[in-house]
Amino acid sequence: MTASEIQQEIDRTRERLGETVEELAAKADVKARAKEKAVEMKAKAQGKATEVSGLVKDKATDVSGLVKGKATDVSGRVRQSGALQRRWPVAAAAGAVIVGALVVWRRRRT
C-alpha cells in the first residue's frame, strides 16, 4: 500500500466512525425519541378516535332508522286497532332507545 492509499483508507474509516457516532448519539437522545414516540402515538389515537366516531355515527343512524320504522309500524297498528292506551310502553321504549343511542354518540364524539 502506498501512502495515498493509506490516507484514503483512514479518511473512509473516519467517515464511517463519524456516521456511527451520529447514530449512537441519536439513539442516546432519549428526550427526542420520546417526543417522536409521543407524536406517533397521538396520530395513532386520533386515527382510532375518528374510526370509532364514524362507527358510532353509523350505528346511531341504523338504530334511529330501525326505531323510526318500528314506531311507524306500531303507529299504523295502533290506528288500526284503536288501542293507543295499550301501546304507550312501546313508544316509551322506542324513545329510550333513541335517547340512549344519542347519549352514546355524544360521548364518543368528545
Secondary structure, DSSP 4 states (H G I P E B T S, - for coil): --HHHHHHHHHHHHHHHHHHHHHHHHHH-HHHHHHHHHHHHHHHHHHHHHHHHHHHHHHHHHHHHHHHHHHHHHHHHHHHHT-HHHHHHHHHHHHHHHHHHHHHHHHHH-
